[in-house]
């Protein structure tokens, strides 16, 4: 600790010469506020302490700004009409055009979290699985996390059975948002959707799903093992990636 005497005293501990009057007596009993300020200014620890205080203030300001604004929404403008804007340009060429009369949507909104869900039927192309007519549906789920970062819990959601009873096969996808994954059903396993592409982009999580529906009530009488009734999705993951890129751009307009 530095005492007041150390700050203002001379080499012998007495009053500094400039504080004595012409007669040799003290001109004043102690240092003026200006003397004390000049003495403090010469001490390096004062500047270090001041820098630490400023840095702490800047950090605290950034923290309060994050708490107030929440995670970056990356320019998305998700409105009640979002489902109408979903293009599915690539998927529809292979699996069928959108059958808009069968569409359905749902939306929930609160200050911390918004959820938009789109169910989209695709017109039949006559595709068959083991001789049975197969049609397809697509779903889009947009989750806007307005107060907290969805990243820490996303991995757990992908692998914890959130999308079905069996452990899914999760594969990373490069070049989409902050991070992206394909979620597939394991062989002979079950998921709510056969293919699911999950993308986190800032505070927004987008999930595009495709499911094939095999008609078991047709005129086909040959017995088929249920494991052989899973539709062929060859090439579909790349189509979903293309549609997701287009979709992300559309939802930011």
Secondary structure, 3 states (H helix, E strand, C coil): CCCHHHHHCCCCCCCCHHHECCCCCECCCCCCHHHHHHHHHCCHHHHHHHHHHHHHHHHHHHHHHHHHHCCCCCCCCCCCCHHHHCCCHHHHHHHCCECHHHCEEEEEECCCEEEEEEEEEECCCCCEECCEEEEEEEEEEEEEECCCCCHHHHHHHHHCCCCCCCCCEEEEECCCCCEEEEEECCCCCCCCCCEEEEEEECCEEEEEEEEEEECCCCCCCCCCCHHHHCCCCCCHHHHHHHHHHHHHHHCCC
